[in-house]
Amino acid sequence: MYRIEFDRDWNIENPLGNQNIISSGITLNHYKKGTINYAFEHLEFSKNYNGNRHILTNDLRFNK
């Protein structure tokens, strides 16, 4: 797995070693209030990098 902006998203330069990535997430949806998405990602290069990302997106609608 390698997107064009992968290095920038993870703030890495010259990763070395074996790559392990774990991704998980959840989406909560309410028909009136909208949607919230949460994702967790863990990336490790065995020789020089170990990091986590938390991604939260939403499309919420609140009554006035």
Secondary structure, DSSP 8 states (H G I E B T S, - for coil): ---TTHHHHHT-SS--S-EEEEEEEEEEEETTTEEEEEEEEEEEETTTEEEEEEEEEEEE----
